[in-house]
Amino acid sequence: MQLILSCERVNLADVITAKLQLFPLFRYIRLLLQPSFIQFMMRLSLRFVSLVLVVVFAACRANKDAQPALVCQPLSTTDQLVETSGRLTDELVRTFTYNASAVTAIGEKSASKDALFQLTSINQRVAQAVNGQEMITLGYGTATTQPVSATFTRSDVVQSTFTLEYNSAGALTRVVESRRVVPANSLTTERAYSFIYDNAGNLTLERARFTLRTGVVSEQETEYVFDTHASVYASFTARPLLTIIALTQAVDTKPGRFWHAKAPLSFLTFDLTMAGAQSTMREATTYAPTFDSNGYVTSQEQTALLYQSSVPTPTTKKNRQAFTYQCN
């Protein structure tokens, strides 16, 4: 029996590798170290990271979109006449005071009047608005959140009574003022305004009906064109009361301005015949508004062409309006 010893040179690393290949775990590790597999994993990692980033961005965007929209109510509105010399003359200034988002006072100042109505609320509904000897008392239906009637008194004497009607969206559709005491500079005993809205809630038509002491009735109709931005009073919570205040102060003749959902860009006013058809144009007005970053009107230039039946050429009147807000 012969014992044969081999002196052949053996590579120890190859031997170890050959032995380890007998184990599945080693084969798996070796596969992971292959260049092609590493490249595959890098591509897969990049796609995974991209997917994660997309998901995170979408979540952040959804969270941002879920934030409540900024709600702004007017703090002040200023309407100034632009004279031919360029000089500005105050015509009407309104101011608003709040406790959080609740209106507590409404002021209106013109050349002939300076009023500041302090509001009193009961059960979160405005019950009264008082300005010295002047008082507006509001009445509500059994299940209504907006007033359906109002009485205006001065020194305990009833000056006017009002009735108000609304559509299902809460927008004013009709307000009628019956004057018990006719102002010294007026012959009108009753004023009735009606408002028509489109399906999106934008005020498109305002009709005014005036009844004189003699029984003569005259009517006018105003057609509005509006912008895509919110109007000044779109979020104002006391629009019915503001409408009443404006009418009692005998300055505003178009209370529809408080009920626009979108900022008006222009309007045309016509006299109406007894049959209700448009006849003579009385006014053609355009607005050039400026908006802030939140889309609210901060100022606007108003150009009005005023027509008289006996004068063929209209009179041009220019106004400049400015608005400030309280936003929550």
Summary of the structure (lengths in Angstrom):
residues: 328
radius of gyration: 36.5
end to end distance: 105.2
largest distance: 150.0
contacts: 866
relative contact order: 0.11
helix: 20%
strand: 51%
